[in-house]
Amino acid sequence: MQSRVGSHGTLEEGGKDPVMKLANPARPLQLRLLQFLLLFLGVGIVFSLFSMYMIRYTGGPQNVVAMSEPIILPCVPEPSSLESWVKTPLSLSHKMNDSELFWRASFVPRINTYPFKRVPKIAFMFLTRGPLPMAPLWEKFFNGNEGLYSIYIHSLPLYQQNFPPSSVFFGKQIPSQMVEWGTMSMCDAERRLLANALLDISNEWFVLLSEACIPLYNFSIVYRYISRSRFSFMGVFDEDSPFGRGRYNANMAPEVNITEWRKGSQWFEINRKLAVDIVQDNIYYPKFEQFCRPACYVDEHYFPTMLSIQSPQLLANRSLTWVDWSRGGAHPATFGKADITDKFFKRIFDGSQAKTHRLSF
């Protein structure tokens, strides 16, 4: 018994208990680990509280986004203000095809009032084969009236205008296509002019002209007359003859019946609503394209018939363009240098047609 006790006492005295030597070092390690976890938890709580404070009182995420702008910016910036949507296009050149152009031009604001100062303009649209021989006269007509008009030229695709930068016609040529007289390509060109002009939100009235047209009144009279009228000016009449109803094709029903068939002058002045109606039309266009071909001349029937069906209350049923059909034939008379006399202009201003039209190009 003593020997056991002695042996046990010897072990205690010597401090050589193997169990005690393994347990003692583990306690400080566990304490350090616990202290580290508590410290980490405390730092996390402090950081979370600080983040909540920043978000609530300083708008932290917005500041972070603003400071993290991308280094590489897009080639075409996205519209970020109203001005980018309503400003006049700097260039008439674009790569849209007709379908894309007509779709873009058919956008219509559903709110009638404008949230910016809008000065309504007249879009003068020249449908030409090439040069504008009357350009010097038109230059004088437009002079001093900047901001009240826009100009668009549709000519043969390969023709390049050579106006100097100082000219009002410089850079006014739109992307064009071939046009054949008496076919739907003529109406396509007119729709193309309207669509390009509709891209400018300030254009309110649209006048179709040829290279042979000249203004018979100064700009202020023309602007005042058009802007004050509640009608659009397009010749629309029912002609019971081989050159009127005689051109109607029964295959155009039911969209167009013979009692709705109309004829009119190619040259017109219309407001923005009717311009959008023409550009977005996909009901009457297929019928006229398929069933109104020479000797049915579609440019004399398509727009007058469609608009007289859709919006007869907006039409004056007459054109603003003075033409002379007294010589007969498929085309109106043209006038040369020898025709331009005081008597000639007196006939225009005082004649029965002038009294009916009152304002002429």
C-alpha positions in Angstrom: 0.0 0.0 0.0 2.8 2.4 0.8 4.5 1.5 -2.3 1.4 2.6 -4.3 1.1 5.7 -2.3 4.7 6.4 -2.6 4.6 5.7 -6.3 1.6 8.0 -6.7 3.3 10.6 -4.5 6.4 10.4 -6.6 4.5 11.0 -9.7 2.8 14.1 -8.3 6.0 15.4 -7.0 7.8 14.9 -10.2 5.1 16.6 -12.3 5.3 13.9 -14.9 1.6 13.1 -15.2 1.1 12.6 -19.1 -2.6 13.5 -18.9 -1.9 16.9 -17.4 0.8 17.7 -20.0 -1.7 17.2 -22.9 -4.6 19.2 -21.5 -2.9 22.4 -20.4 -1.8 23.8 -23.8 -5.3 23.4 -25.4 -7.0 25.9 -23.1 -5.1 29.0 -24.3 -5.7 28.0 -28.0 -9.5 27.7 -27.4 -9.5 31.1 -25.6 -7.7 32.8 -28.5 -10.1 31.3 -31.0 -13.1 32.4 -29.1 -11.6 35.9 -28.7 -11.0 36.1 -32.5 -14.6 35.0 -33.3 -16.0 37.6 -30.9 -13.8 40.3 -32.5 -14.9 39.3 -36.0 -18.5 39.4 -35.0 -18.1 42.8 -33.4 -16.4 44.2 -36.5 -19.2 42.8 -38.7 -21.9 44.4 -36.5 -20.2 47.7 -36.6 -19.8 47.6 -40.4 -23.4 46.6 -40.9 -24.6 49.5 -38.7 -22.3 51.9 -40.6 -23.6 50.7 -44.0 -27.2 51.1 -42.9 -26.4 54.7 -41.8 -24.8 55.5 -45.1 -27.7 54.1 -47.1 -30.3 56.0 -45.1 -28.7 59.4 -44.8 -26.3 59.7 -47.7 -27.7 57.5 -50.5 -24.7 55.3 -50.5 -25.6 53.0 -53.5 -26.3 55.9 -55.8 -22.9 57.4 -54.9 -21.2 54.2 -55.6 -22.9 53.8 -59.0 -22.0 57.4 -59.9 -18.4 56.8 -59.0 -18.3 53.6 -61.0 -18.9 54.9 -64.5 -17.7 52.6 -67.2 -14.4 53.6 -68.9 -15.7 52.5 -72.4 -18.7 54.6 -73.4 -21.2 53.5 -76.2 -20.7 55.0 -79.6 -24.3 56.3 -79.7 -25.3 57.7 -76.3 -28.8 56.8 -75.1 -31.3 59.7 -75.0 -31.1 61.1 -71.5 -33.2 64.3 -71.9 -36.3 65.5 -73.6 -34.1 67.6 -75.9 -32.5 64.5 -77.4 -36.0 63.4 -78.5 -37.4 66.6 -79.9 -34.4 68.4 -81.5 -34.3 68.8 -85.2 -32.2 66.0 -86.9 -28.7 67.3 -87.7 -28.6 65.2 -90.9 -31.2 63.8 -93.3 -28.9 60.9 -94.1 -29.8 57.5 -92.6 -29.6 53.8 -93.3 -33.3 52.9 -92.6 -35.2 51.1 -95.3 -38.8 52.1 -96.1 -40.4 49.7 -93.6 -38.1 50.9 -90.8 -38.5 54.6 -91.8 -42.3 54.4 -91.9 -42.5 52.6 -88.6 -40.3 55.2 -87.0 -42.2 58.1 -88.5 -45.6 56.8 -87.4 -44.8 57.5 -83.7 -47.5 59.8 -82.4 -47.6 61.5 -78.9 -50.9 60.7 -77.2 -50.9 63.9 -75.2 -51.9 66.9 -77.4 -50.0 69.6 -75.4 -46.2 69.8 -75.7 -44.0 70.1 -72.6 -41.6 72.4 -74.5 -41.8 75.5 -76.7 -42.7 74.2 -80.1 -42.7 76.5 -83.1 -44.7 74.7 -85.9 -43.0 74.6 -89.2 -44.0 74.0 -92.8 -42.1 71.1 -94.5 -41.5 71.9 -98.2 -41.0 68.6 -100.0 -39.5 68.7 -103.5 -40.1 65.6 -105.7 -37.6 66.0 -108.5 -35.7 64.1 -111.1 -32.5 66.1 -110.7 -31.6 69.8 -110.3 -33.8 72.5 -109.0 -33.8 75.2 -111.7 -36.0 77.5 -109.6 -33.7 77.3 -106.6 -32.7 81.1 -106.8 -36.3 82.1 -106.5 -37.0 79.7 -103.6 -33.9 81.1 -101.9 -35.4 84.5 -101.9 -38.7 83.1 -100.7 -37.1 81.4 -97.6 -34.7 84.2 -96.8 -35.3 85.7 -93.3 -37.8 83.0 -92.2 -35.4 80.5 -90.6 -37.0 78.3 -87.9 -40.4 78.4 -89.7 -39.7 75.9 -92.5 -37.9 72.6 -93.3 -36.7 71.4 -96.8 -36.6 67.9 -98.2 -35.5 66.8 -101.6 -36.3 63.4 -103.3 -34.3 63.0 -106.5 -33.0 60.1 -108.6 -30.7 58.0 -106.3 -27.5 58.6 -108.3 -28.1 62.4 -108.6 -26.0 64.5 -106.3 -27.0 68.1 -105.6 -24.2 70.6 -105.8 -25.6 73.4 -103.7 -23.0 75.5 -101.7 -23.0 75.3 -97.9 -24.6 78.7 -97.8 -27.7 77.5 -99.7 -30.9 76.6 -97.9 -31.0 73.5 -100.1 -27.5 72.3 -99.0 -27.7 68.8 -97.4 -31.5 68.5 -97.9 -31.4 65.4 -100.1 -33.0 62.3 -98.5 -32.2 58.7 -99.2 -34.2 58.0 -102.4 -35.2 55.2 -104.8 -36.1 55.1 -108.5 -39.5 56.6 -109.4 -41.5 55.6 -112.5 -44.3 58.0 -113.6 -47.9 56.7 -113.1 -46.9 53.8 -110.8 -46.9 53.1 -107.1 -43.2 54.1 -106.9 -44.4 57.7 -107.3 -46.6 57.4 -104.2 -43.7 55.6 -102.4 -41.5 58.6 -103.0 -44.1 60.9 -101.6 -44.6 58.7 -98.6 -40.8 58.7 -98.2 -40.7 62.5 -98.2 -43.5 62.6 -95.6 -41.8 60.0 -93.4 -38.5 61.9 -93.4 -40.3 65.2 -92.6 -42.2 63.5 -89.8 -39.0 62.7 -88.0 -38.8 66.4 -87.1 -41.5 66.9 -84.4 -41.8 70.6 -85.2 -43.1 70.0 -88.7 -46.8 70.6 -88.6 -47.7 71.1 -92.3 -46.4 69.3 -95.4 -46.4 70.7 -98.9 -45.5 68.5 -101.9 -43.8 70.4 -104.8 -42.0 69.7 -108.0 -38.8 71.2 -109.5 -41.1 73.3 -111.8 -43.1 74.9 -108.9 -42.5 78.6 -107.9 -44.0 80.5 -105.0 -46.6 83.2 -106.1 -46.8 84.8 -102.7 -44.2 85.7 -100.1 -43.4 83.4 -97.2 -45.4 85.3 -94.5 -48.6 85.1 -96.5 -48.1 81.4 -97.2 -47.3 80.6 -93.6 -50.3 82.6 -92.3 -52.7 81.1 -94.8 -51.7 77.5 -94.1 -51.3 77.8 -90.3 -54.7 79.5 -89.9 -56.7 77.0 -92.0 -58.5 74.1 -90.3 -58.4 72.2 -93.6 -55.7 70.3 -95.5 -55.6 71.1 -99.2 -55.9 68.1 -101.5 -58.0 67.9 -104.7 -60.7 65.4 -104.1 -63.6 64.9 -106.5 -65.8 62.2 -108.0 -65.4 62.2 -111.7 -68.0 60.0 -113.6 -65.9 59.5 -116.7 -63.4 57.1 -118.3 -60.7 59.0 -116.5 -62.4 58.9 -113.1 -64.7 56.1 -112.2 -63.6 54.4 -115.4 -60.3 53.6 -113.7 -61.9 51.8 -110.8 -61.3 48.1 -110.4 -64.0 46.0 -108.6 -61.2 43.9 -107.0 -60.6 46.9 -104.7 -63.8 46.2 -102.8 -64.7 46.0 -99.9 -61.9 48.4 -98.8 -62.8 50.8 -101.6 -66.2 50.8 -103.3 -66.9 52.7 -106.6 -68.9 55.3 -104.7 -65.8 56.1 -102.6 -63.5 56.3 -105.6 -61.9 59.7 -105.9 -59.5 61.6 -108.1 -57.4 64.6 -107.4 -54.2 66.6 -108.1 -50.9 65.0 -107.2 -49.7 68.1 -105.4 -51.1 68.7 -101.9 -50.7 70.4 -98.5 -51.7 68.3 -95.5 -51.4 68.5 -91.7 -49.4 66.2 -89.4 -52.3 63.9 -88.6 -53.0 63.1 -92.3 -49.3 62.7 -93.0 -49.1 60.1 -90.3 -52.2 58.4 -91.7 -50.6 58.2 -95.2 -47.3 56.8 -93.8 -48.8 54.2 -91.6 -51.4 52.9 -94.1 -51.4 49.2 -94.7 -55.1 48.8 -95.6 -55.5 50.7 -98.9 -51.9 50.5 -100.1 -52.0 46.8 -101.1 -55.2 47.4 -103.1 -53.9 50.4 -105.0 -50.6 48.8 -105.6 -52.2 45.7 -107.1 -55.3 47.0 -108.9 -54.5 50.6 -109.9 -51.9 50.4 -112.6 -51.7 52.3 -115.9 -54.1 53.4 -117.4 -55.1 53.9 -113.7 -52.6 56.5 -112.5 -52.3 55.8 -108.8 -50.8 59.1 -107.8 -54.1 60.7 -108.8 -56.3 58.3 -106.8 -54.6 56.7 -103.8 -54.3 59.6 -101.4 -57.5 61.4 -102.4 -59.6 58.2 -102.0 -58.0 57.0 -98.8 -58.2 60.4 -97.0 -61.8 61.1 -98.2 -62.8 57.8 -96.7 -60.9 58.3 -93.4 -61.0 62.0 -92.7 -63.3 63.8 -95.2 -64.0 66.6 -92.6 -60.3 67.6 -92.7 -60.1 68.2 -96.4 -60.8 71.4 -98.4 -61.3 69.3 -101.6 -58.9 71.6 -103.5 -55.2 72.0 -104.0 -53.0 75.1 -103.4 -51.0 74.4 -106.6 -52.0 76.3 -109.7 -51.8 74.2 -112.9 -53.0 74.7 -116.5 -54.8 71.8 -118.1 -56.2 73.8 -121.0 -53.8 72.4 -123.5 -55.0 68.9 -122.9 -52.8 65.8 -122.7 -51.6 63.6 -119.9 -49.5 66.4 -118.3 -50.3 70.0 -117.4 -48.8 72.8 -119.4 -45.2 74.0 -118.8 -44.1 77.6 -119.3 -40.9 79.0 -120.8 -39.3 82.3 -120.7 -41.6 83.7 -123.4 -44.7 82.9 -121.3 -43.5 84.9 -118.2 -45.2 88.2 -118.7 -47.4 90.6 -116.6 -50.4 89.3 -118.5 -49.5 85.7 -117.6 -49.4 86.5 -113.9 -52.6 88.6 -114.1 -54.3 85.5 -115.6 -53.1 83.4 -112.7 -54.2 85.9 -110.0 -57.5 87.0 -111.6 -58.6 83.8 -113.3 -61.4 81.6 -112.1 -59.0 79.0 -110.9 -57.0 81.5 -108.9 -60.3 82.8 -107.3 -61.0 79.2 -106.3 -57.6 78.5 -104.9 -56.8 82.0 -103.6 -53.2 80.8 -102.7 -51.0 79.1 -105.2 -47.6 77.7 -105.8 
